[in-house]
Amino acid sequence: MKIARLIFNPIQENTYIIWDDTLEAAVIDAGNMNERENEVLAKFIADNGLKPKYALNTHGHFDHLLGVDFLREKYGAQLAMSSKDEFLLKGASVSAELFGVKADALPEAIDVDLEGKESIKFGNTELKIIPTPGHTPGHVAFFEPESKVLFTGDTLFRESIGRTDLPGGDYSWIMRSIIENILPLGDDVKIYPGHGDTSDLGHESMYNPFVVEVLNNEVNYKN
């Protein structure tokens, strides 16, 4: 599996393009928001001869959705995300305005519901779907076991975690997701977060202050 990262919109969101030898591709958290950014993404896709099949979303916040309709219209890609976050689509434009972002077109419905699914396939690639609620109720991570790569969205960042003070956020749940669903994947798993730099789970278990305080029993995340 090959991975490329493009950084889009004023929130500096990481958009990942992933593909394999079949050239079928998925775009994870498409954040491209204007004609210039659309052209950057389209040029990358064209230069590599890719055929986007899915717009995969870890969750339903506007900065991760801005480029979804572009992918749908230009390539026929399907939006795949958890229906537990579908309520966020309804208010995405308003949320964008609150952050000073003008969103011309945002998806209003999901094409492929990831809720309850164990994996999603394109080409010769199969991504395992790991529920990681907390930042949002329907947040998921995408895991490719062979390459030991995990796309964590806004659940786990390099030495930080996603905020839990937005609608549907919950600190207890995000820490459950990290401690119980993510860290057991192994120290050598590389993470590709929704914002910021890559990391690995070994680094996060040692240097992420939110994780360390829980592992050291300084904070009871279950209550």
N, C-alpha and C positions, 0 to 999 in steps of 0.2 A: 504494500500500500504506500502510495506517495501522498505527501502532505504539503500544502502551501498555505501561508498566512497572508492575508491582506487586512490592513487596519483602516476602518471606515468610520465616518460620521463624527460629530463633535464629542461623542462619549468615548472615542478611541476604542471601538469594539473590534475584537478579533473575529474575522470571517475566515473560516478554513475551507479550502477546496481539497477533497480527498478523492483519489482514483486509483485504478489498478491497470494491469496490462490490457484489459478489454476496452479501456478508455471511457467506460461508464463512470460517472462521477456523482458525488453528492456535495452540496455546499452546506456547511454547518453554520447556522446563525448568520444568515446573509444580512449584513448591516449597511450595504451600499445605499445611499440616499438621494443621489442627484445624478445628472447626466454624466458628469466627469467620472464619478465613482462607478457608475454603470459601465462606462467605456473601459475603465481599468479592469473590471471583472470580466467583461466580454472579451477583451483582448487576451487575457490570460487563458480563458477557455478556448478561444480560437487558436492561439499559438500552440497549445498542447493537444489540439484535436479532441477535446473532451465532449462528452455527451451527458450533461447533467440530468439525472433521473429524479433526484429528491432535493428539496430544500429542507434539511433536517434542522429542527429547532430544539435546543435544550430546554427552552422555556419561552414564555409569551411576552416578555418585555419589549417595548417598542424598538429599542436600539438593536435588537437582534432580529427584528422583523422587517426593517425598512427596505430590504432588497428582495423580499420574497415574491412580490407581484411581478417584479422585473424577470425573475427566473421562471415564473409560471408562464408569462406572456411570450418571452423570447424562446424558451427551450421546452415548454410543456412540463416543467418540473412540478412535482407534487409536494405540497407542504405536509410534513410529517411531524407531529408533536402530540403531547398528551392532551386529551380533552379536559383534564382537570385545570388546564390553563386557558381554556377557550374563553372564559370570562374576561381575561386580560385583553383579548383582541378587541372587545367592544369599546374599551376605554383607551386604547393605545394612542390614538391621535391626541386626545386630551392630555395624556401623560407626557407625550412628546412636547407639547406646547408648554407644559409646566417646566420642562428642562430647556426651553428656548430653542427647540428643534421643530422645524416646519416639515411635517410628514405629509406628502401629497397623496400617496397610495399605500394603504396597509391592508393586509388580508383580513377578511371578515369571517372566514370559516377554514376548518382543517380538512385536508383531503384524505390523509391517512392518520388514524388515531393510534398513537403508540401506547395508550393506556392498556396495561395487561399483556403487551407483547414482550417476548423475551429477546427478540432480535429483529434486525431489518437488513435486507440484502440488496446489493447492486453489483453487477458484474460478477467477479469472483470473490467479492468482499462481503463479509458478514459482521455486522457490528452488534454486540450485545447491548441491550438497553437496561441500564441500571437506574431504578428509581432513586432520586436524591432530593426529596422535598425539603423545604425549609426557606430557601430564597423565594420560591413560589410553590404552591401546592403540587403542581404537576411537573416540576423540574426533573429532568433525567440527564444522565451522563451516557456517553457512547464509548464502548470499550472494544478494542481490537486485540484479542488475546495473543495472537501470533507475534505481532510487533510490540506488544505490551504498551499500547498507547491508549490514553484515556482523555476524552474531551469532557471537561468538567463544567463548562458553561460558567455560571456565576455562583456555583456552590463553593468551589475551592480555588483560590488563587495562590500565586507564589507568596508565601508567608502572610497570607490573609484569608478571609472568607467573605462570602457574599453578605450584603446587608439584609437584615431581617425586619426592618421597620416599614417596609412597603406593604400594600394590601396583600394578604395571604402569606406574609413572611412569619417565620417562627424559629427562634434561636434553638430551642430544644430539638426541633426536627432537623435543622441543618447540621447540628453536631451529631445527631444520630446517623444521618446520612454519611457524614465524613468518617466517623469512628467505626460504624458497623457495616457500611456498604462499600466504602472506598478504600480505606487503609488496608483491609484484609487482602486486597488484590496483589500486594507485594511492594517492597521498597524500590524495586527496579522499574516499576511502571512510571512512564513519563506522562506528565499531565500537560494538556493544552487548554488553558483557561479562556474564559470569555473576554478577559481584559488582562493586559500585562504579559509578562514573560512566562516561558515554559518553566517547568520544574520537574521533580520526581517525588514519589511518595516517601522515599527515605528522607529526603531533605525536609519535607513538610512535617514529618513526625519528629524531627529534631529541632527545627528552627521556626515553625509556624507558631506564634505565641498563643493563638486560639486553640490549636490542637494540643500543644504542650501542656497548657494549664489543665486541660481535661485529662490527659494521659497521666499527669502527676497528681490527680485527684484533688486539685485545687478548686475545681469548679464541678458541681454536680449538674451535668447537662440534661439529666433526665427529668428534672423537676423545674 
